[in-house]
């Protein structure tokens, strides 16, 4: 992929930060609602909680998770960081992908089930209630961890990253050597054309004759 221009990189970085922070805030809100739904004794409060969670799930979970995933992927491929050159970038990509799939394939069906249960007046099963409490806890821990490694950038290069750096250094050394060689002054070769001034020995031989 071609390297991003500076304005494009900044724009995508803004999108990535905003969607990532929004995803983190959404997860925190879901955690608060999940705790309320699991601990309340009021059927009305429980119904309002799970309807709200379903609303958030329908409108925000997929757009925010996909935006964070895609913008992060574009930033990694379009900048010198690369996708598989640094351990923290590589790990963060797979964690984000896993969280996106889990949100789409596991969390949203559980939210739909809970909302359907309260809509019929049956109440939410204890297992579903616990799942909707555990999911935001795991997700929030994961997002805080990804935020930390994004700031600290730990663990250094991957094997692929080390090979890439070595190749760049070798190419740079060759380029530098070529530039130095091209800029070095050259000593012109002296050819015997008969136009050069006679040497001292030649003058002495002529005088003896």
C-alpha positions in Angstrom: 0.0 0.0 0.0 1.2 3.5 -0.8 2.3 5.7 2.1 -0.4 8.1 3.2 0.1 11.8 2.8 0.4 13.9 5.9 -3.1 15.4 5.7 -4.6 11.9 5.0 -2.7 10.4 7.8 -3.9 13.0 10.3 -7.5 12.7 9.1 -7.5 9.0 9.5 -5.8 9.2 12.9 -8.5 11.6 14.1 -11.2 9.1 12.9 -9.3 6.2 14.6 -9.0 8.0 18.0 -12.6 9.3 18.0 -14.1 5.9 17.2 -11.8 4.0 19.6 -12.7 6.4 22.4 -16.3 6.2 21.5 -16.1 2.4 21.6 -14.5 2.5 25.0 -17.2 4.9 26.3 -20.0 2.7 24.8 -18.6 -0.3 26.6 -18.4 1.6 29.9 -22.1 2.6 29.4 -23.1 -1.0 28.7 -21.2 -2.1 31.8 -23.2 0.3 34.0 -26.5 -0.8 32.4 -25.5 -4.5 32.7 -24.8 -4.1 36.5 -28.1 -2.3 36.9 -30.0 -5.0 35.0 -28.4 -7.8 36.9 -29.0 -6.3 40.4 -32.3 -4.5 40.1 -35.5 -6.0 41.6 -37.8 -3.8 39.5 -39.2 -5.3 36.3 -39.7 -1.9 34.9 -36.1 -0.9 35.5 -34.8 -4.1 34.1 -37.0 -3.7 31.0 -35.7 -0.1 30.5 -32.1 -1.3 30.9 -32.1 -4.1 28.4 -34.1 -2.0 25.8 -31.5 0.7 26.2 -28.7 -1.8 25.8 -30.3 -3.2 22.6 -30.6 0.4 21.3 -26.9 1.0 21.8 -26.1 -2.4 20.2 -28.2 -1.8 17.2 -26.9 1.7 16.4 -23.4 2.0 17.8 -21.6 -1.3 18.4 -21.0 -2.3 14.8 -20.3 1.2 13.3 -17.8 2.0 16.0 -16.0 -1.3 16.1 -15.7 -1.5 12.3 -14.6 2.1 12.0 -11.9 1.6 14.7 -10.8 -1.7 12.9 -10.6 -0.2 9.4 -9.0 3.1 10.3 -6.4 1.3 12.4 -5.7 -1.1 9.5 -5.3 1.8 7.0 -3.0 3.6 9.4 -0.7 0.6 9.9 -0.5 -0.2 6.2 -0.1 3.4 5.1 2.6 4.5 7.5 6.1 3.2 8.3 4.7 1.4 11.4 3.4 -1.4 9.1 0.9 -4.1 10.2 3.3 -6.9 11.1 6.6 -5.0 11.8 6.0 -4.1 15.5 4.6 -6.5 18.0 2.2 -4.1 19.6 0.6 -3.1 16.3 0.2 -6.7 15.3 -1.3 -7.7 18.6 -3.6 -4.7 18.7 -4.9 -5.6 15.2 -5.9 -9.1 16.2 -7.4 -8.0 19.4 -9.5 -5.4 17.7 -10.6 -7.9 15.1 -11.5 -10.4 17.8 -13.5 -7.8 19.7 -15.3 -6.7 16.6 -16.3 -10.3 15.7 -17.4 -11.0 19.3 -19.5 -7.9 19.4 -21.3 -8.8 16.2 -21.7 -12.6 16.7 -22.1 -12.9 20.5 -23.0 -9.6 22.2 -25.7 -8.4 19.8 -27.6 -11.7 19.8 -27.6 -11.7 23.6 -28.9 -8.1 23.6 -31.7 -9.1 21.2 -32.6 -12.1 23.4 -32.8 -9.9 26.6 -34.8 -7.2 24.9 -37.3 -9.8 23.5 -37.6 -11.4 27.0 -38.5 -8.1 28.7 -40.9 -7.2 25.8 -43.0 -10.3 26.5 -42.9 -9.7 30.3 -41.1 -13.0 31.0 -38.0 -11.4 32.5 -34.4 -12.0 31.5 -32.8 -15.4 32.4 -30.1 -15.3 35.0 -27.5 -16.8 32.5 -28.3 -14.1 29.9 -28.1 -11.4 32.6 -24.7 -12.7 33.7 -23.5 -12.8 30.1 -24.5 -9.2 29.5 -22.6 -8.2 32.6 -19.4 -10.2 31.8 -19.2 -9.1 28.2 -18.6 -5.4 29.0 -16.2 -6.2 31.8 -14.0 -8.3 29.4 -14.4 -5.7 26.6 -13.5 -2.8 28.8 -10.4 -4.5 30.1 -9.4 -5.3 26.6 -9.8 -1.7 25.4 -7.9 -0.3 28.3 -5.1 -2.7 27.5 -5.1 -1.7 23.8 -5.0 1.9 24.8 -2.0 1.3 27.0 0.0 -0.5 24.4 -0.9 2.2 21.8 0.7 4.8 24.1 3.7 2.8 25.4 4.5 0.9 22.2 6.2 -2.0 23.9 8.1 -5.2 22.8 10.0 -3.9 19.8 10.1 -5.4 16.3 8.8 -8.7 15.0 11.0 -10.9 12.9 9.5 -9.4 9.8 10.2 -6.0 11.1 13.8 -6.8 11.8 14.3 -8.1 8.3 12.6 -5.0 6.9 14.9 -2.7 8.9 18.0 -4.6 7.9 17.0 -4.4 4.3 16.4 -0.7 4.5 19.8 -0.2 6.2 21.6 -2.2 3.5 19.8 -0.3 0.8 20.7 3.0 2.5 24.4 2.0 2.9 24.6 1.1 -0.8 23.0 4.4 -1.8 25.4 6.4 0.4 28.4 4.5 -1.0 27.2 5.2 -4.6 26.7 8.9 -3.9 30.2 9.1 -2.4 31.8 7.3 -5.3 30.0 9.5 -7.8 31.1 12.7 -6.0 34.8 11.7 -5.5 37.3 13.5 -7.8 38.9 11.4 -10.5 42.6 11.6 -11.4 42.9 11.9 -15.2 45.0 9.2 -16.9 48.2 10.5 -18.6 48.7 9.2 -22.1 51.9 9.5 -24.2 50.6 11.7 -27.0 53.9 13.5 -27.7 52.5 16.7 -26.4 53.8 16.3 -22.8 56.9 18.2 -21.8 60.1 16.1 -21.9 61.3 14.7 -18.6 64.6 15.7 -17.0 66.2 12.5 -18.0 65.3 13.1 -21.7 66.8 16.6 -21.6 70.1 15.2 -20.1 70.3 12.6 -22.8 69.9 15.2 -25.5 72.6 17.4 -24.0 75.1 14.5 -24.0 74.5 13.9 -27.7 
